[in-house]
């Protein structure tokens, strides 16, 4: 439950996320204390899914980074995170979907599928609404705002990170 949208621009990229947090069937509004969109160790990480896994990734990313801003570099980083997660939780599976922006490139990650974003992409419960808005040429923030308006699983406020290409 959530929405994170990414758009590649002439200047670089932008990633926007909603702020919903859910426990069972109850949502917590305006909860940005454990954000699904963070900047850590020269990376931008956007996530949808379980807070446990995204929080663990944020902790891991404080002291680890991909060796290269390539799909192979991200895959190796992902493998290291999976092993690190298993040591702490006894589970190595990756359940959430993510965007990782590094060195001006954004990667889409769903379980072990890793691909660079070349124009736009969205993940989460409001994904279809956001993809339609991005397809029509709007920015990531507008995509997330639309998902918030149309999906019961997305909630304001919107968080946005914009990065320029190197």
DSSP file (Angstrom, degrees, kcal/mol; ACC not computed):
  #  RESIDUE AA STRUCTURE BP1 BP2  ACC     N-H-->O    O-->H-N    N-H-->O    O-->H-N    TCO  KAPPA ALPHA  PHI   PSI    X-CA   Y-CA   Z-CA
    1    1 A X              0   0    0      0, 0.0    48,-0.3     0, 0.0     2,-0.3   0.000 360.0 360.0 360.0 116.5    0.0    0.0    0.0
    2    2 A X        -     0   0    0     46,-0.1   124,-1.3    19,-0.1   123,-1.2  -0.877 360.0-116.3 153.5 174.9    1.6    3.2   -1.2
    3    3 A X  E     +A  124   0A   0     -2,-0.3    15,-1.9   121,-0.2     2,-0.4  -0.974  21.6 175.9-145.5 134.7    2.8    4.9   -4.4
    4    4 A X  E     -AB 123  17A   0    119,-2.1   119,-2.6    -2,-0.3     2,-0.3  -0.989  13.0-171.0-134.1 129.8    6.2    5.9   -5.5
    5    5 A X  E     -AB 122  16A   0     11,-2.7    11,-2.6    -2,-0.4     2,-0.4  -0.921   4.7-164.8-123.9 147.5    6.7    7.4   -9.0
    6    6 A X  E     -AB 121  15A   0    115,-3.1   115,-2.1    -2,-0.3     2,-0.4  -0.991   4.5-175.8-132.9 138.1    9.8    8.2  -11.0
    7    7 A X  E     -AB 120  14A   0      7,-2.5     7,-2.2    -2,-0.4     2,-0.5  -0.997  20.1-139.5-134.7 131.9   10.4   10.3  -14.0
    8    8 A X  E     - B   0  13A   0    111,-3.1     5,-0.3    -2,-0.4     2,-0.2  -0.764  29.7-172.1 -85.1 130.7   13.6   10.8  -16.0
    9    9 A X        -     0   0    0      3,-2.3     3,-0.1    -2,-0.5   130,-0.0  -0.658  40.4-101.3-117.3 173.5   13.9   14.4  -17.0
   10   10 A X  S    S+     0   0    0      1,-0.2   155,-0.1    -2,-0.2    -1,-0.1   0.836 125.1  44.1 -61.6 -32.0   16.3   16.4  -19.3
   11   11 A X  S    S-     0   0    0    153,-0.1   154,-3.2     1,-0.0     2,-0.2   0.708 131.2 -76.8 -87.1 -22.0   18.1   17.6  -16.1
   12   12 A X  E    S- C   0 164A   0    152,-0.3    -3,-2.3    -3,-0.1     2,-0.3  -0.740  70.1 -48.9 164.1-114.3   18.2   14.2  -14.2
   13   13 A X  E     -BC   8 163A   0    150,-2.6   150,-2.9    -5,-0.3     2,-0.4  -0.989  31.1-151.2-154.0 161.4   15.4   12.5  -12.4
   14   14 A X  E     -BC   7 162A   0     -7,-2.2    -7,-2.5    -2,-0.3     2,-0.4  -0.998   7.3-168.3-135.2 140.4   12.6   13.0   -9.9
   15   15 A X  E     -BC   6 161A   0    146,-2.6   146,-2.7    -2,-0.4     2,-0.3  -0.997   8.0-174.5-127.9 131.9   11.1   10.5   -7.5
   16   16 A X  E     -BC   5 160A   0    -11,-2.6   -11,-2.7    -2,-0.4     2,-0.3  -0.941   2.1-177.9-126.7 149.3    7.9   11.2   -5.5
   17   17 A X  E     -BC   4 159A   0    142,-2.4   142,-2.9    -2,-0.3   -13,-0.2  -0.972  22.5-125.2-142.3 154.7    6.1    9.2   -2.8
   18   18 A X        -     0   0    0    -15,-1.9    18,-0.4    -2,-0.3   138,-0.2  -0.193  22.3-128.1 -84.0-171.6    3.0    9.3   -0.7
   19   19 A X        +     0   0    0    136,-2.9    12,-0.9    16,-0.1   137,-0.1   0.132  51.4 138.8-130.2  21.4    3.2    9.1    3.1
   20   20 A X        -     0   0    0    135,-0.4     2,-0.4    10,-0.1     9,-0.1  -0.432  26.3-173.7 -72.9 142.0    0.7    6.4    4.1
   21   21 A X  E     -D   28   0B   0      7,-1.1     7,-3.4    -2,-0.1     2,-0.4  -0.994   8.8-163.3-129.2 139.3    1.6    3.9    6.8
   22   22 A X  E     -D   27   0B   0     -2,-0.4     2,-0.5     5,-0.3     5,-0.2  -0.979  17.9-172.9-131.1 135.1   -0.7    1.0    7.5
   23   23 A X  E >  S-D   26   0B   0      3,-3.0     3,-2.4    -2,-0.4     2,-0.4  -0.974  75.2 -48.9-120.0 112.3   -1.1   -1.4   10.4
   24   24 A X  T 3  S-     0   0    0     -2,-0.5    -2,-0.0     1,-0.3     0, 0.0  -0.494 124.0 -23.0  61.8-116.8   -3.6   -4.1    9.6
   25   25 A X  T 3  S+     0   0    0     -2,-0.4     2,-0.5    -3,-0.1    -1,-0.3   0.258 120.9  93.2-106.2   9.5   -6.6   -2.2    8.2
   26   26 A X  E <   -D   23   0B   0     -3,-2.4    -3,-3.0     2,-0.0     2,-0.3  -0.894  61.0-151.2-111.0 130.1   -5.8    1.1   10.0
   27   27 A X  E     -D   22   0B   0     -2,-0.5     2,-0.6    -5,-0.2    -5,-0.3  -0.720   7.1-144.0 -99.0 150.2   -3.7    3.9    8.3
   28   28 A X  E >   -D   21   0B   0     -7,-3.4    -7,-1.1    -2,-0.3     3,-0.6  -0.963  24.6-144.8-107.6 118.3   -1.6    6.4   10.0
   29   29 A X  T 3  S+     0   0    0     -2,-0.6   128,-0.1     1,-0.2     3,-0.1  -0.515  72.0  11.4 -87.0 152.6   -1.8    9.7    8.2
   30   30 A X  T 3  S+     0   0    0    126,-1.0     2,-1.0     1,-0.2    -1,-0.2   0.784  79.5 155.4  57.3  32.7    1.1   12.2    7.7
   31   31 A X    <   +     0   0    0    -12,-0.9    -1,-0.2    -3,-0.6     3,-0.1  -0.776   6.5 145.2 -94.5  99.7    3.6    9.7    8.9
   32   32 A X    >   +     0   0    0     -2,-1.0     3,-0.7    -3,-0.1    -1,-0.2   0.262  42.9  98.5-114.0   9.6    7.0   10.7    7.4
   33   33 A X  T 3  S+     0   0    0      1,-0.3     2,-0.4    -3,-0.1    -1,-0.1   0.853  97.7  29.2 -68.1 -33.3    9.2    9.7   10.3
   34   34 A X  T 3  S-     0   0    0     -3,-0.1    -1,-0.3     4,-0.0    21,-0.1  -0.692  99.0-163.7-122.8  75.9   10.1    6.4    8.6
   35   35 A X    <   -     0   0    0     -3,-0.7    -3,-0.1    -2,-0.4     3,-0.1  -0.119  30.2-143.1 -67.8 152.6    9.7    7.6    5.1
   36   36 A X  S    S+     0   0    0    -18,-0.4    11,-2.5     1,-0.2     2,-0.4   0.358  95.9  57.2 -91.6   3.5    9.4    5.5    2.0
   37   37 A X  E    S+E   46   0C   0      9,-0.2     2,-0.3   -20,-0.1     9,-0.2  -0.926  73.6 154.6-135.1 110.7   11.5    8.0    0.2
   38   38 A X  E     -E   45   0C   0      7,-2.5     7,-2.9    -2,-0.4     2,-0.5  -0.918  39.2-136.2-135.7 157.4   15.0    8.7    1.7
   39   39 A X  E     +E   44   0C   0     -2,-0.3     2,-0.3     5,-0.2     5,-0.2  -0.979  36.5 160.6-111.7 123.1   18.4    9.9    0.7
   40   40 A X  E >   -E   43   0C   0      3,-2.5     3,-1.3    -2,-0.5    -2,-0.1  -0.977  60.7 -11.5-147.2 129.2   21.2    7.9    2.3
   41   41 A X  T 3  S-     0   0    0     -2,-0.3     3,-0.1     1,-0.3    -1,-0.1   0.884 128.4 -48.9  52.7  48.7   24.9    7.5    1.4
   42   42 A X  T 3  S+     0   0    0      1,-0.2    61,-0.5    60,-0.1     2,-0.3   0.706 119.5 107.2  64.3  23.0   24.6    9.2   -2.0
   43   43 A X  E <   -E   40   0C   0     -3,-1.3    -3,-2.5    59,-0.1     2,-0.5  -0.944  61.3-143.8-126.0 151.0   21.5    7.2   -3.0
   44   44 A X  E     -EF  39 101C   0     57,-2.2    57,-3.0    -2,-0.3     2,-0.5  -0.976  22.7-168.2-108.8 125.4   17.9    8.0   -3.2
   45   45 A X  E     -EF  38 100C   0     -7,-2.9    -7,-2.5    -2,-0.5     2,-0.4  -0.967   9.6-178.5-121.4 122.3   15.7    5.0   -2.1
   46   46 A X  E     -EF  37  99C   0     53,-2.4    53,-2.4    -2,-0.5     2,-0.3  -0.961  14.6-179.9-114.6 136.2   12.0    4.8   -2.7
   47   47 A X  E     - F   0  98C   0    -11,-2.5     2,-0.4    -2,-0.4    51,-0.2  -0.980  21.7-169.4-141.2 149.3   10.1    1.8   -1.5
   48   48 A X  E     + F   0  97C   0     49,-2.2    49,-1.9    -2,-0.3     2,-0.4  -0.994  57.4  43.8-131.2 141.9    6.6    0.2   -1.3
   49   49 A X  S    S+     0   0    0     -2,-0.4     2,-0.2   -48,-0.3    -2,-0.1  -0.960  96.0  11.2 130.0-148.3    5.8   -2.8    0.9
   50   50 A X     >  -     0   0    0     -2,-0.4     4,-1.9     1,-0.1     5,-0.2  -0.455  54.9-141.8 -73.6 134.6    6.6   -3.8    4.4
   51   51 A X  H  > S+     0   0    0      1,-0.2     4,-2.7    -2,-0.2     5,-0.3   0.841  99.0  64.3 -62.0 -33.6    8.2   -1.1    6.6
   52   52 A X  H  > S+     0   0    0      1,-0.2     4,-2.2     2,-0.2    -1,-0.2   0.947 106.9  40.2 -55.4 -51.2   10.4   -3.8    8.2
   53   53 A X  H  > S+     0   0    0      1,-0.2     4,-2.4     2,-0.2    -1,-0.2   0.917 115.9  48.6 -69.6 -42.6   12.2   -4.5    4.9
   54   54 A X  H  X S+     0   0    0     -4,-1.9     4,-2.0     1,-0.2    -1,-0.2   0.885 112.2  50.3 -66.4 -35.4   12.5   -0.9    3.8
   55   55 A X  H  X S+     0   0    0     -4,-2.7     4,-2.0     2,-0.2    -1,-0.2   0.907 110.1  50.1 -65.7 -41.3   13.8    0.2    7.2
   56   56 A X  H  X S+     0   0    0     -4,-2.2     4,-2.7    -5,-0.3    -2,-0.2   0.905 109.0  52.0 -63.0 -40.6   16.4   -2.6    7.1
   57   57 A X  H  X S+     0   0    0     -4,-2.4     4,-2.9     1,-0.2    -1,-0.2   0.903 107.6  52.5 -62.6 -39.7   17.5   -1.5    3.6
   58   58 A X  H  X S+     0   0    0     -4,-2.0     4,-0.8     2,-0.2    -1,-0.2   0.909 111.2  46.3 -62.5 -41.4   17.9    2.1    4.9
   59   59 A X  H >< S+     0   0    0     -4,-2.0     3,-0.8     1,-0.2     4,-0.5   0.936 114.3  47.9 -64.4 -46.6   20.2    0.8    7.7
   60   60 A X  H >X S+     0   0    0     -4,-2.7     3,-1.4     1,-0.2     4,-0.7   0.901 107.1  56.7 -59.4 -43.0   22.2   -1.4    5.3
   61   61 A X  H 3< S+     0   0    0     -4,-2.9    -1,-0.2     1,-0.3    -2,-0.2   0.689  90.6  73.1 -68.1 -18.2   22.6    1.5    2.8
   62   62 A X  T << S+     0   0    0     -4,-0.8    -1,-0.3    -3,-0.8    -2,-0.2   0.830 115.8  20.7 -62.6 -30.0   24.2    3.7    5.5
   63   63 A X  T <4 S+     0   0    0     -3,-1.4     2,-0.3    -4,-0.5    -1,-0.2   0.339 121.4  61.0-122.3   4.7   27.3    1.6    5.2
   64   64 A X     <  +     0   0    0     -4,-0.7     2,-0.3    -3,-0.0    -1,-0.0  -0.969  51.8 175.5-134.8 149.9   27.0   -0.2    1.8
   65   65 A X        -     0   0    0     -2,-0.3   -23,-0.1    -3,-0.0   -24,-0.0  -0.988  40.2 -92.3-146.9 151.4   26.8    1.1   -1.7
   66   66 A X        -     0   0    0     -2,-0.3     8,-0.1     1,-0.1     3,-0.1  -0.368  31.3-130.1 -60.8 145.7   26.7   -0.6   -5.1
   67   67 A X  S    S+     0   0    0      6,-0.5     2,-0.3     1,-0.2    -1,-0.1   0.797  89.6   7.9 -67.3 -27.9   30.1   -1.0   -6.7
   68   68 A X  S    S-     0   0    0      2,-0.2     2,-1.8     3,-0.0    -1,-0.2  -0.988  76.4-111.6-151.3 154.1   28.8    0.6   -9.9
   69   69 A X  S    S+     0   0    0     -2,-0.3     2,-0.3     4,-0.1    33,-0.1  -0.456  82.9 106.7 -85.8  64.1   25.7    2.3  -11.1
   70   70 A X  S  > S-     0   0    0     -2,-1.8     4,-2.6     1,-0.1     5,-0.2  -0.888  86.4-106.5-134.0 164.0   24.8   -0.6  -13.4
   71   71 A X  H  > S+     0   0    0     -2,-0.3     4,-2.3     1,-0.2     5,-0.1   0.897 123.8  49.4 -59.5 -39.2   22.2   -3.3  -13.3
   72   72 A X  H  > S+     0   0    0      2,-0.2     4,-2.2     1,-0.2    -1,-0.2   0.902 110.0  50.7 -66.2 -41.3   25.0   -5.8  -12.4
   73   73 A X  H  > S+     0   0    0      1,-0.2     4,-2.0     2,-0.2    -6,-0.5   0.894 112.5  46.5 -62.8 -40.7   26.3   -3.5   -9.6
   74   74 A X  H  X S+     0   0    0     -4,-2.6     4,-2.7     2,-0.2    -2,-0.2   0.886 109.5  54.7 -68.8 -38.6   22.8   -3.2   -8.2
   75   75 A X  H  X S+     0   0    0     -4,-2.3     4,-2.2    -5,-0.2    -2,-0.2   0.906 109.5  46.5 -61.9 -41.7   22.3   -6.9   -8.4
   76   76 A X  H  X S+     0   0    0     -4,-2.2     4,-2.3     2,-0.2    -1,-0.2   0.912 112.3  50.5 -65.5 -42.1   25.5   -7.5   -6.4
   77   77 A X  H  X S+     0   0    0     -4,-2.0     4,-2.3     1,-0.2    -2,-0.2   0.898 110.7  50.7 -59.2 -41.8   24.3   -4.9   -3.9
   78   78 A X  H  X S+     0   0    0     -4,-2.7     4,-2.5     2,-0.2    -2,-0.2   0.884 108.1  51.5 -64.6 -40.7   21.0   -6.6   -3.7
   79   79 A X  H  X S+     0   0    0     -4,-2.2     4,-2.1     2,-0.2    -1,-0.2   0.911 110.5  48.8 -62.7 -43.2   22.6  -10.0   -3.1
   80   80 A X  H  X S+     0   0    0     -4,-2.3     4,-2.5     1,-0.2    -2,-0.2   0.899 111.0  50.3 -63.7 -41.0   24.7   -8.5   -0.2
   81   81 A X  H  X S+     0   0    0     -4,-2.3     4,-3.1     2,-0.2    -2,-0.2   0.915 108.4  52.7 -63.5 -41.9   21.5   -6.9    1.3
   82   82 A X  H  X S+     0   0    0     -4,-2.5     4,-2.0     2,-0.2    -2,-0.2   0.916 112.0  45.0 -60.0 -44.6   19.7  -10.2    1.1
   83   83 A X  H  X S+     0   0    0     -4,-2.1     4,-1.6     2,-0.2    -1,-0.2   0.915 114.1  49.3 -65.2 -43.0   22.5  -12.0    3.0
   84   84 A X  H  X S+     0   0    0     -4,-2.5     4,-1.1     1,-0.2    -2,-0.2   0.907 110.6  50.7 -61.4 -44.0   22.7   -9.1    5.5
   85   85 A X  H  X S+     0   0    0     -4,-3.1     4,-2.5     1,-0.2     6,-0.5   0.891 106.6  54.8 -62.0 -40.3   18.9   -9.3    6.0
   86   86 A X  H  X S+     0   0    0     -4,-2.0     4,-2.2     1,-0.2    -1,-0.2   0.877 103.6  55.3 -63.0 -37.8   19.1  -13.1    6.6
   87   87 A X  H  < S+     0   0    0     -4,-1.6    -1,-0.2     1,-0.2    -2,-0.2   0.820 117.1  36.3 -63.9 -30.3   21.7  -12.6    9.4
   88   88 A X  H  < S+     0   0    0     -4,-1.1    -2,-0.2    -3,-0.4    -1,-0.2   0.762 135.3  17.7 -94.8 -27.7   19.3  -10.2   11.2
   89   89 A X  H  < S-     0   0    0     -4,-2.5    -3,-0.2     2,-0.2    -2,-0.2   0.491  92.0-120.6-123.5  -7.5   15.9  -11.7   10.5
   90   90 A X  S  < S+     0   0    0     -4,-2.2     2,-0.4    -5,-0.4    -4,-0.2   0.649  87.0  99.3  67.1  17.2   16.6  -15.3    9.4
   91   91 A X        +     0   0    0     -6,-0.5    -2,-0.2     1,-0.1    -1,-0.2  -0.991  44.7 178.0-133.8 125.9   14.8  -14.4    6.1
   92   92 A X        +     0   0    0     -2,-0.4    -6,-0.1    -6,-0.1    -7,-0.1   0.527  44.5 117.4-102.0  -7.2   16.7  -13.5    3.0
   93   93 A X        -     0   0    0     -8,-0.1     2,-0.6     1,-0.1    -2,-0.1  -0.282  58.7-138.5 -65.9 146.4   13.7  -13.1    0.7
   94   94 A X        +     0   0    0      1,-0.1    -1,-0.1    16,-0.0    18,-0.1  -0.933  29.2 166.3-106.3 118.5   13.1   -9.6   -0.8
   95   95 A X        +     0   0    0     -2,-0.6    -1,-0.1    16,-0.1    -2,-0.0   0.769  47.4  75.7-103.7 -33.0    9.3   -8.7   -0.7
   96   96 A X  S    S-     0   0    0    -46,-0.1    15,-1.2    15,-0.1     2,-0.3  -0.193  71.2-124.6 -80.8 169.8    9.1   -5.0   -1.5
   97   97 A X  E     -FG  48 110C   0    -49,-1.9   -49,-2.2    13,-0.2     2,-0.3  -0.894  35.3-176.1-110.4 148.7    9.5   -3.0   -4.7
   98   98 A X  E     -FG  47 109C   0     11,-2.9    11,-2.9    -2,-0.3     2,-0.4  -0.934  30.0-147.7-142.1 158.3   12.1   -0.2   -4.9
   99   99 A X  E     -FG  46 108C   0    -53,-2.4   -53,-2.4    -2,-0.3     2,-0.5  -0.989  19.7-170.4-117.3 136.3   13.6    2.6   -6.8
  100  100 A X  E     -FG  45 107C   0      7,-2.2     7,-2.6    -2,-0.4     2,-0.5  -0.976   2.7-165.0-127.0 118.9   17.3    3.2   -6.2
  101  101 A X  E     +FG  44 106C   0    -57,-3.0   -57,-2.2    -2,-0.5     2,-0.3  -0.895  19.7 157.3-103.2 127.8   18.8    6.4   -7.7
  102  102 A X  E >   - G   0 105C   0      3,-3.0     3,-1.9    -2,-0.5   -59,-0.1  -0.979  63.0  -2.9-151.3 136.0   22.6    6.6   -7.8
  103  103 A X  T 3  S-     0   0    0    -61,-0.5    63,-0.2    -2,-0.3     3,-0.1   0.846 129.7 -53.0  51.0  40.2   25.0    8.6  -10.0
  104  104 A X  T 3  S+     0   0    0      1,-0.2     2,-0.4    61,-0.1    -1,-0.3   0.495 118.5 104.7  80.5   3.0   22.2   10.1  -12.0
  105  105 A X  E <   -G  102   0C   0     -3,-1.9    -3,-3.0   -97,-0.0     2,-0.4  -0.931  55.9-151.3-118.9 141.6   20.6    6.7  -12.9
  106  106 A X  E     -G  101   0C   0     11,-0.4    11,-3.1    -2,-0.4     2,-0.4  -0.941   8.4-159.2-114.3 134.2   17.4    5.2  -11.3
  107  107 A X  E     -GH 100 116C   0     -7,-2.6    -7,-2.2    -2,-0.4     2,-0.5  -0.917   9.0-144.3-112.7 137.4   16.9    1.5  -11.1
  108  108 A X  E     -GH  99 115C   0      7,-3.6     7,-2.2    -2,-0.4     2,-0.4  -0.854  20.5-170.2 -95.9 131.5   13.6   -0.3  -10.6
  109  109 A X  E     +GH  98 114C   0    -11,-2.9   -11,-2.9    -2,-0.5     2,-0.4  -0.986  16.7 171.2-130.2 124.6   13.7   -3.4   -8.4
  110  110 A X  E >  S-GH  97 113C   0      3,-2.2     3,-2.5    -2,-0.4     2,-0.7  -0.922  74.5 -53.0-131.7 106.6   11.0   -5.9   -7.9
  111  111 A X  T 3  S-     0   0    0    -15,-1.2   -16,-0.1    -2,-0.4   -15,-0.1  -0.534 125.2 -21.3  58.4-107.1   12.2   -8.9   -6.0
  112  112 A X  T 3  S+     0   0    0     -2,-0.7     2,-0.6    -3,-0.1    -1,-0.3   0.324 111.4 109.4-112.8   5.8   15.3   -9.8   -8.1
  113  113 A X  E <   -H  110   0C   0     -3,-2.5    -3,-2.2     2,-0.0     2,-0.4  -0.743  46.8-178.2 -81.1 122.8   14.2   -8.1  -11.3
  114  114 A X  E     +H  109   0C   0     -2,-0.6     2,-0.3    -5,-0.2    -5,-0.2  -0.989   9.6 157.2-128.3 126.1   16.5   -5.1  -11.8
  115  115 A X  E     -H  108   0C   0     -7,-2.2    -7,-3.6    -2,-0.4     2,-0.2  -0.996  39.8-113.5-145.9 146.2   16.1   -2.6  -14.7
  116  116 A X  E     -H  107   0C   0     -2,-0.3     2,-0.5    -9,-0.3    -9,-0.3  -0.571  32.1-120.6 -78.3 145.4   17.1    1.0  -15.3
  117  117 A X        +     0   0    0    -11,-3.1   -11,-0.4    -2,-0.2     4,-0.1  -0.763  32.2 177.0 -85.7 123.8   14.3    3.5  -15.6
  118  118 A X  S    S-     0   0    0     -2,-0.5    -1,-0.1     2,-0.2     3,-0.1   0.669  75.4  -8.4-104.6 -20.6   14.6    5.1  -19.1
  119  119 A X  S    S-     0   0    0      1,-0.3  -111,-3.1  -113,-0.1     2,-0.3   0.461 119.8 -30.0-138.1 -62.6   11.5    7.4  -19.1
  120  120 A X  E     +A    7   0A   0   -113,-0.2     2,-0.3     2,-0.0    -1,-0.3  -0.981  50.9 173.8-159.1 161.6    9.1    6.8  -16.2
  121  121 A X  E     -A    6   0A   0   -115,-2.1  -115,-3.1    -2,-0.3     2,-0.3  -0.967   9.7-159.5-164.6 157.8    7.9    4.1  -13.8
  122  122 A X  E     -A    5   0A   0     -2,-0.3     2,-0.3  -117,-0.2  -117,-0.2  -0.988   3.4-165.0-144.0 152.3    5.7    3.7  -10.8
  123  123 A X  E     +A    4   0A   0   -119,-2.6  -119,-2.1    -2,-0.3     3,-0.2  -0.968  43.8  37.9-134.4 151.1    5.4    1.1   -8.0
  124  124 A X  E >  S-A    3   0A   0     -2,-0.3     3,-1.7  -121,-0.2     4,-0.2  -0.487  98.6 -40.8 109.4-174.9    2.7    0.4   -5.4
  125  125 A X  T 3  S+     0   0    0   -123,-1.2     3,-0.3     1,-0.3  -122,-0.2   0.811 133.9  45.7 -63.0 -34.4   -1.0    0.3   -5.0
  126  126 A X  T 3> S+     0   0    0   -124,-1.3     4,-2.4    -3,-0.2    -1,-0.3   0.184  79.4 117.6 -92.9  17.3   -1.6    3.5   -7.0
  127  127 A X  H <>  +     0   0    0     -3,-1.7     4,-3.0  -125,-0.3     5,-0.2   0.870  69.9  50.9 -56.2 -46.5    0.7    2.4   -9.8
  128  128 A X  H  > S+     0   0    0     -3,-0.3     4,-1.8    -4,-0.2    -1,-0.2   0.904 112.3  46.9 -63.6 -40.9   -1.8    2.3  -12.6
  129  129 A X  H  > S+     0   0    0     -3,-0.2     4,-1.8     2,-0.2    -1,-0.2   0.937 114.9  46.9 -63.1 -46.2   -3.1    5.8  -11.8
  130  130 A X  H  X S+     0   0    0     -4,-2.4     4,-2.6     1,-0.2     5,-0.2   0.900 109.2  53.5 -64.2 -41.8    0.5    7.2  -11.6
  131  131 A X  H  X S+     0   0    0     -4,-3.0     4,-2.6     1,-0.2    -1,-0.2   0.894 107.3  52.0 -61.6 -39.4    1.6    5.5  -14.8
  132  132 A X  H  X S+     0   0    0     -4,-1.8     4,-1.5    -5,-0.2    -1,-0.2   0.920 111.0  47.2 -62.2 -43.6   -1.3    7.0  -16.7
  133  133 A X  H  <>S+     0   0    0     -4,-1.8     5,-1.8     2,-0.2    -2,-0.2   0.916 113.6  47.6 -65.1 -43.5   -0.4   10.5  -15.5
  134  134 A X  H ><5S+     0   0    0     -4,-2.6     3,-1.8     1,-0.2    -2,-0.2   0.895 108.1  55.9 -63.9 -39.8    3.3   10.0  -16.3
  135  135 A X  H 3<5S+     0   0    0     -4,-2.6    -1,-0.2     1,-0.3    -2,-0.2   0.844 101.9  57.5 -60.4 -34.1    2.3    8.7  -19.8
  136  136 A X  T 3<5S-     0   0    0     -4,-1.5    -1,-0.3    -5,-0.2    -2,-0.2   0.435 126.3-101.8 -79.4   1.8    0.5   11.9  -20.4
  137  137 A X  T < 5S+     0   0    0     -3,-1.8    -3,-0.2     1,-0.3    -2,-0.1   0.496  75.7 135.8  97.5   4.7    3.7   13.8  -19.7
  138  138 A X      < -     0   0    0     -5,-1.8    -1,-0.3     1,-0.1     2,-0.0  -0.306  54.9 -98.7 -82.0 170.0    3.2   15.1  -16.2
  139  139 A X     >  -     0   0    0      1,-0.1     4,-1.7    -2,-0.1    -1,-0.1  -0.244  33.3-100.5 -85.4 175.0    5.8   15.0  -13.4
  140  140 A X  H  > S+     0   0    0      1,-0.2     4,-2.2     2,-0.2     5,-0.2   0.857 120.2  55.9 -64.7 -37.2    6.3   12.4  -10.6
  141  141 A X  H  > S+     0   0    0      1,-0.2     4,-2.6     2,-0.2    -1,-0.2   0.927 108.0  47.7 -63.1 -44.2    4.6   14.7   -8.1
  142  142 A X  H  > S+     0   0    0      1,-0.2     4,-2.1     2,-0.2    -1,-0.2   0.863 109.6  54.9 -63.5 -35.4    1.4   15.0  -10.2
  143  143 A X  H  X S+     0   0    0     -4,-1.7     4,-2.0     2,-0.2    -1,-0.2   0.922 111.1  43.4 -63.2 -44.7    1.5   11.2  -10.6
  144  144 A X  H  X S+     0   0    0     -4,-2.2     4,-2.5     2,-0.2    -2,-0.2   0.899 111.2  54.5 -69.2 -40.7    1.5   10.6   -6.9
  145  145 A X  H  X S+     0   0    0     -4,-2.6     4,-1.9     1,-0.2    -2,-0.2   0.895 109.4  48.6 -59.1 -39.7   -1.1   13.3   -6.2
  146  146 A X  H  X S+     0   0    0     -4,-2.1     4,-2.0     2,-0.2    -1,-0.2   0.912 110.1  50.6 -67.1 -43.0   -3.4   11.6   -8.7
  147  147 A X  H  X S+     0   0    0     -4,-2.0     4,-2.6     1,-0.2     7,-0.2   0.897 109.5  51.7 -61.5 -39.7   -2.8    8.2   -7.1
  148  148 A X  H  < S+     0   0    0     -4,-2.5     6,-0.2     1,-0.2    -1,-0.2   0.906 111.1  48.1 -62.1 -41.7   -3.6    9.8   -3.7
  149  149 A X  H  < S+     0   0    0     -4,-1.9    -1,-0.2    -5,-0.2    -2,-0.2   0.854 123.4  30.6 -67.0 -35.2   -6.9   11.2   -5.0
  150  150 A X  H  < S+     0   0    0     -4,-2.0     2,-0.5    -5,-0.1    -2,-0.2   0.647 108.0  68.0-105.2 -17.4   -8.0    7.9   -6.7
  151  151 A X    ><  -     0   0    0     -4,-2.6     3,-1.2    -5,-0.2   -25,-0.1  -0.894  59.9-152.2-110.9 133.0   -6.6    5.1   -4.5
  152  152 A X  T 3  S+     0   0    0     -2,-0.5    -1,-0.1     1,-0.2    -4,-0.1   0.604  96.8  63.6 -72.4  -9.8   -7.7    4.3   -1.0
  153  153 A X  T 3  S+     0   0    0     -6,-0.2     2,-0.3  -151,-0.1    -1,-0.2   0.229  93.2  71.3-100.1  13.2   -4.2    2.9   -0.3
  154  154 A X    <   -     0   0    0     -3,-1.2     2,-0.3    -6,-0.2  -152,-0.0  -0.963  58.7-177.7-130.1 147.2   -2.3    6.2   -0.9
  155  155 A X        -     0   0    0     -2,-0.3  -136,-2.9     2,-0.1  -135,-0.4  -0.998  20.5 -81.6-148.1 145.4   -2.2    9.3    1.4
  156  156 A X  S    S+     0   0    0     -2,-0.3  -126,-1.0  -138,-0.2     2,-0.1  -0.340  75.6  78.0 -76.6 165.7   -0.7   12.7    1.4
  157  157 A X        -     0   0    0   -127,-0.1     2,-0.4  -128,-0.1    -2,-0.1   0.474  66.0-140.6 -83.5 164.3    1.6   14.5    1.9
  158  158 A X        -     0   0    0     -2,-0.1     2,-0.4  -140,-0.1  -140,-0.2  -0.723  10.0-155.8 -89.3 137.6    3.7   14.0   -1.1
  159  159 A X  E     -C   17   0A   0   -142,-2.9  -142,-2.4    -2,-0.4     2,-0.4  -0.933  12.4-169.3-110.9 139.4    7.5   13.8   -0.7
  160  160 A X  E     -C   16   0A   0     -2,-0.4     2,-0.4  -144,-0.2  -144,-0.2  -0.992  13.1-172.6-133.9 136.9    9.7   14.7   -3.7
  161  161 A X  E     -C   15   0A   0   -146,-2.7  -146,-2.6    -2,-0.4     2,-0.4  -0.999   8.8-169.6-125.1 128.4   13.4   14.3   -4.4
  162  162 A X  E     -C   14   0A   0     -2,-0.4     2,-0.4  -148,-0.2  -148,-0.2  -0.966   4.3-174.3-118.8 134.1   14.9   15.8   -7.6
  163  163 A X  E     -C   13   0A   0   -150,-2.9  -150,-2.6    -2,-0.4     2,-0.3  -0.984  17.4-135.9-129.7 139.0   18.5   15.0   -8.7
  164  164 A X  E     -C   12   0A   0     -2,-0.4  -152,-0.3  -152,-0.2   -60,-0.1  -0.682  29.3-110.2 -89.8 145.9   20.5   16.5  -11.5
  165  165 A X              0   0    0   -154,-3.2   -61,-0.1    -2,-0.3    -1,-0.1  -0.393 360.0 360.0 -70.5 152.9   22.5   14.2  -13.8
  166  166 A X              0   0    0    -63,-0.2    -1,-0.1    -2,-0.1   -62,-0.1   0.457 360.0 360.0 -82.9 360.0   26.3   14.4  -13.5
